Amino acid sequence: MKKIDKIEILENGVLQIREIELLELKDGSTVSGGYHRYCLTPDINIESISDSKIKSIALVTWTQDIISNYKNSIKDM
């Protein structure tokens, strides 16, 4: 089972998400099986985000200015 344990918003609007993998032991307790990280950038379609908490953060964070500034910044690369 994976659980989101950290969501960070970078200055350029990129969302960094960290998931922790929880492994269930035979006695019913859980232990960490490690982390998985990924990023969502302001130029993606918000409707493609399946997690409701992340989607709501993107809706508030990704203003038209943030989206435009992000797209302009990657043109310069």
N, C-alpha and C positions, 0 to 999 in steps of 0.2 A: 504494500500500500504506500502511495506517495502522498505527502502533505506539504503544502506551500508554507514555508516558515519565514520567508523574508521577501519583501517587495521593495525595491529601491527605485527612486526616480532620479535620473541623472539630469544635469543642467540642460542638456539638449533634448530632453523629453523621453529618452530611451528608458524603458522599464526593464530592470534586471530582476529576474525571479529566481529564487533558490528553493528547490524542493528537497525534502529529506525523505529518504526511503525508509519506511518502518518495517522491520521484520518481526513477525509474530512467532514467539517461541512456543514450545509444547505446553508450557505452564500457563499460557495466556498472556504473558507479559510481552512487551515490545522492546526492541533495541534498534539503534540506528544502523542502517545498512549503507550509509553514505549519502552524498549530496549530488544533485544534478542542477546545473544552472543554465538559464537561457535568457535571451533578450528579445524584447518586442520593440520595434521602432515605430515612430509616429507616422510613417508612410504606409502602414498596413491597414487593411480594412478592419475596423473595430468589430464588425459582425463576425469575423472569423475567430475571435477570442471566445473560447468555450467556458472558461472559469468566470463566474459572475463577479467575484471580488476584483479580479484583474480588469475585467471589462469596465466596471464602474470607475476604477481609478483612471483608466485610459480615457473614458468619456470626459472626465473632469480635467485631466492634465493636458490632453492633446487638443489645445485650442487651435484655431486656424493659423495664428501667428507661430505657434510651436511647430506645426506641420510644415508651414512654408519655410521657416528658418532651417528645419532639419533637411528638407529637400534641397535647399540652396547649399547647405554645407556639404552634402554628399556629391553635388555637381562639381565642387572644387577639388575633389580627390582625384 
